[in-house]
């Protein structure tokens, strides 16, 4: 019986670790999207509440796929171009990565 209890305990530990990693990734994406939204609103006269609502939409933060990431970057880039701010896709990707690193650091620090 003890070996079955060991397997059960290991399985529970793995599930908890997976859930924690998934939850952390969600909050990092949400924090990154918030920082992106504030950054875009600072560069433009976009209504910050509406823009924040869009980028913090649960679908964008909850699911991390290349299609959603691509849509977010295209949306932000087009919005910036509408206000006369022209960034290359690489420049926007660098900004996004900088905010993501900051969001990970914030998550590690427990903020």
Secondary structure, 3 states (H helix, E strand, C coil): CHHHHHHHHHHHHHHHHHHHHHHHHHHHHHHHHHHHHHHHHHHCCCCHHHHHHHHCCHHHHHCCCHHHHHHHHHHHHHHHHHCCCCCCHHHHHHHHHHHHHHHHHHHHHCC
